[in-house]
Every structure is written in structure tokens, then in C-alpha cells.
Amino acid sequence: MTRDHVPVHRRVDLGPAEALRLLGSVSLGRVVFTRHALPTVRPVNHVLDNGDIVIRTHEGTALTSHAEEASGPGVVVAYEADVIDPDTHLGWSVVVTGYARLVTDPAELARIRAMLRPWAPADGLDQAVRIHPELVAGVRLTDLTGRGGTVTALG
């Protein structure tokens, strides 16, 4: 950045409730978990359910296996979703850190399957993982007048 450059954007930190509201306004995000001691990122679709993020997974995947084996509150994961206009660079981003647990109750699993349809055709998405948020951080990227903060989805 040069001395004469004047920023045209500003970053506004969001409270947890607003961040989760925005996350719930989109259906696609990225789950981050550990696989072989390294961070792994997978795009997934999600739904908010009673304040938790719920995703569908395949049986035997690394995340499903980790969540199934987890004791206590679950396995630590991060979840990120955003909508940022590629031309204006305005929008928002939300990152949630929390505990993931495999959904094992048959009635709950059936309910989740009915409300969360895969965004791409895939056989075997028979499992579901529930992520309970512990830390929620969000930012809105606006212009200096505050415009640009109403972006919720790209059209």
C-alpha cells in the first residue's frame, strides 16, 4: 500500500447472532477438520438447526469416523461460509469453531435427511454430523459509507 492510497473498504466485526443469521442465509460452506494430523477442508452444504450447523456425510469418511470416535463434546472442527462479491469485494464471512458429533438417533437422522438435500448428486450421504458452535466470528466488508453490508447471496 502506498502512502497516497486511501482505503475504500472497511471491516465491521459481527456479533455471534448476526454471524449465525448470515451463515444460515446460505447453504454452502467449508468444514475444516484434521486428517492424518493435517488440516483438511471440504466444501459441503449445511442447514442451521437449533443453533447448530448440520451437514450430511458419507459413512467411512475421515470426518464421519472422527466424529463417531469422539468422546466428550465431540471432535474440534471449524466451519466457514461467506458471500463476497468478486468485483466489489463487499460482503461477509463467518467462521465457527466448535465440536462435531455424529448424529446417531434414527428419528433425528431421518428429519435431517428430509430438510438437508445434497447440493450435488451423491450416493451414500446417509450420515449427518452436527456441529455445535463454541466460537463464532464474522465480518462484514462494506464501503466507507456502510453500503455493501446487505449482500447475502450472489445472483
Secondary structure as UniProt FT lines:
FT   TURN            3..4
FT   STRAND          9..14
FT   HELIX           16..24
FT   STRAND          28..35
FT   TURN            36..37
FT   STRAND          38..49
FT   TURN            50..51
FT   STRAND          52..57
FT   TURN            59..60
FT   HELIX           62..69
FT   TURN            72..73
FT   STRAND          75..84
FT   TURN            86..88
FT   STRAND          91..102
FT   HELIX           106..115
FT   TURN            123..124
FT   STRAND          127..143
FT   TURN            144..145
FT   TURN            147..150
//
